[in-house]
Amino acid sequence: MRTISTAILGLAVSIGLAGSVEAQSARSDIEAALVTFTKAFNAKDAAAVAAHYTEDAAVLPPDSRRVDGRGKIQQFWQGAIDGGVSDLALEAVEISESGNFAFEVGKFTLKAPGKDDKPVDQAGKYVVIWKKGTDGAWQLYRDIWNADPATQQ
């Protein structure tokens, strides 16, 4: 009986550790994707930014309509780049994985045109759902964000 209990405990620990390894794998892959996403955006390469999304992805920008599909998402990001948004920085705060999906909560900073088109620092938070493709690569599936309240200066 003791051998069976030990075996069950060992199996439970193994399954738990496998889950931790998978979550760590998703975290490292997603953090690497954030680096390449940010580099592409700051290089003003909307096509490379859009390549991080699944074909059936959607972005849900604040105060705007939902944008569906990689092609439309590329146009959306090109508009942001052409509109003067720059110096994007992303930081994953939480990442959890469930099967072929991962859920990320993070924060961002960027510069956006303010009064007289002078760049203004902005900060905010986001939630994204990542989807693992058949090739094992994580891609953005749903993307929503909003800005933090402006600080008094």
C-alpha positions as CSV (number, residue, x, y, z in Angstrom):
1,M,0.0,0.0,0.0
2,R,2.8,2.3,0.9
3,T,4.5,1.7,-2.5
4,I,1.2,2.6,-4.3
5,S,0.9,5.8,-2.3
6,T,4.5,6.7,-3.0
7,A,4.0,6.0,-6.7
8,I,0.9,8.2,-6.8
9,L,2.6,11.0,-5.0
10,G,5.6,10.7,-7.4
11,L,3.2,10.8,-10.4
12,A,1.4,13.9,-8.9
13,V,4.7,15.7,-8.4
14,S,5.9,14.8,-11.9
15,I,2.7,16.1,-13.4
16,G,3.0,19.3,-11.4
17,L,6.6,19.8,-12.4
18,A,5.7,19.2,-16.1
19,G,3.1,21.9,-15.8
20,S,5.7,24.2,-14.3
21,V,8.1,23.4,-17.1
22,E,5.4,24.1,-19.7
23,A,4.5,27.4,-18.1
24,Q,8.2,28.4,-18.0
25,S,8.5,27.4,-21.6
26,A,5.5,29.6,-22.5
27,R,6.9,32.4,-20.4
28,S,10.3,32.4,-22.1
29,D,8.8,32.0,-25.6
30,I,6.4,34.9,-24.9
31,E,9.0,37.1,-23.4
32,A,11.2,36.5,-26.5
33,A,8.2,37.4,-28.7
34,L,7.7,40.6,-26.8
35,V,11.3,41.6,-27.6
36,T,10.9,41.0,-31.3
37,F,7.4,42.6,-31.3
38,T,8.9,45.7,-29.7
39,K,11.9,45.8,-32.0
40,A,9.7,45.6,-35.0
41,F,7.3,48.3,-33.8
42,N,10.2,50.7,-32.9
43,A,11.7,50.0,-36.3
44,K,8.4,51.1,-37.8
45,D,7.8,47.7,-39.4
46,A,4.1,47.1,-39.2
47,A,4.3,43.9,-41.3
48,A,6.7,42.3,-38.8
49,V,4.5,43.4,-35.9
50,A,1.4,41.9,-37.6
51,A,3.4,38.6,-38.2
52,H,3.2,38.1,-34.4
53,Y,-0.6,37.6,-34.7
54,T,-2.6,34.6,-35.8
55,E,-4.5,35.0,-39.1
56,D,-7.8,35.1,-37.1
57,A,-6.5,37.4,-34.4
58,A,-8.3,40.5,-33.1
59,V,-7.1,43.6,-31.4
60,L,-9.5,45.6,-29.2
61,P,-8.0,49.1,-28.9
62,P,-9.3,51.6,-26.5
63,D,-12.0,54.0,-27.8
64,S,-12.0,52.2,-31.2
65,R,-13.6,49.4,-33.0
66,R,-12.4,45.9,-32.9
67,V,-9.9,45.0,-35.6
68,D,-10.0,41.5,-37.0
69,G,-7.5,39.6,-39.1
70,R,-3.7,39.9,-39.6
71,G,-4.0,42.2,-42.6
72,K,-6.3,44.7,-40.9
73,I,-4.1,44.5,-37.8
74,Q,-1.1,45.4,-39.9
75,Q,-3.0,48.4,-41.2
76,F,-4.0,49.4,-37.7
77,W,-0.3,49.3,-36.4
78,Q,0.9,51.1,-39.6
79,G,-1.6,53.9,-38.7
80,A,-0.3,54.1,-35.1
81,I,3.3,54.2,-36.4
82,D,2.4,56.8,-39.1
83,G,0.6,58.8,-36.4
84,G,3.8,59.2,-34.4
85,V,3.5,56.5,-31.7
86,S,7.1,55.4,-30.9
87,D,9.4,54.1,-28.2
88,L,7.2,51.2,-27.3
89,A,8.3,49.1,-24.3
90,L,6.4,46.0,-23.1
91,E,6.7,44.1,-19.8
92,A,5.0,40.8,-19.0
93,V,3.7,40.8,-15.4
94,E,1.8,37.5,-15.4
95,I,1.8,34.6,-17.8
96,S,-0.2,31.5,-17.4
97,E,-0.7,28.6,-19.8
98,S,-3.6,26.3,-20.4
99,G,-3.2,23.8,-23.3
100,N,-2.7,25.7,-26.5
101,F,-3.5,29.0,-25.0
102,A,-1.5,31.4,-22.7
103,F,-2.7,34.4,-20.9
104,E,-0.5,37.4,-20.3
105,V,-1.1,40.5,-18.3
106,G,1.5,43.2,-18.8
107,K,2.3,46.9,-18.8
108,F,3.6,49.2,-21.5
109,T,5.1,52.6,-22.1
110,L,5.4,54.6,-25.3
111,K,5.6,58.0,-26.7
112,A,2.6,59.5,-28.5
113,P,1.9,62.9,-30.1
114,G,0.5,65.3,-27.6
115,K,-0.3,69.0,-27.9
116,D,1.5,70.6,-30.8
117,D,2.6,67.1,-31.9
118,K,5.3,67.0,-29.2
119,P,5.9,63.5,-27.9
120,V,4.2,62.7,-24.6
121,D,5.1,59.7,-22.4
122,Q,2.2,57.3,-21.9
123,A,1.9,54.2,-19.8
124,G,-0.8,51.5,-19.5
125,K,-1.7,47.9,-19.1
126,Y,-2.8,45.1,-21.4
127,V,-4.2,41.6,-21.5
128,V,-3.4,39.3,-24.4
129,I,-4.3,35.7,-25.2
130,W,-1.6,33.8,-27.0
131,K,-2.3,30.8,-29.2
132,K,0.2,28.0,-29.8
133,G,0.3,27.1,-33.5
134,T,0.8,23.6,-35.0
135,D,4.5,24.5,-35.3
136,G,4.7,25.1,-31.5
137,A,5.2,28.9,-31.9
138,W,3.1,31.3,-29.7
139,Q,1.2,34.0,-31.6
140,L,-1.1,36.7,-30.4
141,Y,-4.8,35.8,-30.7
142,R,-6.5,38.5,-28.7
143,D,-5.0,41.8,-27.7
144,I,-6.6,44.5,-25.5
145,W,-5.1,47.5,-23.7
146,N,-5.8,50.9,-22.1
147,A,-3.8,53.8,-20.8
148,D,-3.2,54.6,-17.2
149,P,-4.5,58.0,-16.0
150,A,-2.2,60.9,-16.9
151,T,0.0,62.0,-14.0
152,Q,0.1,65.6,-12.9
153,Q,3.4,67.3,-13.6
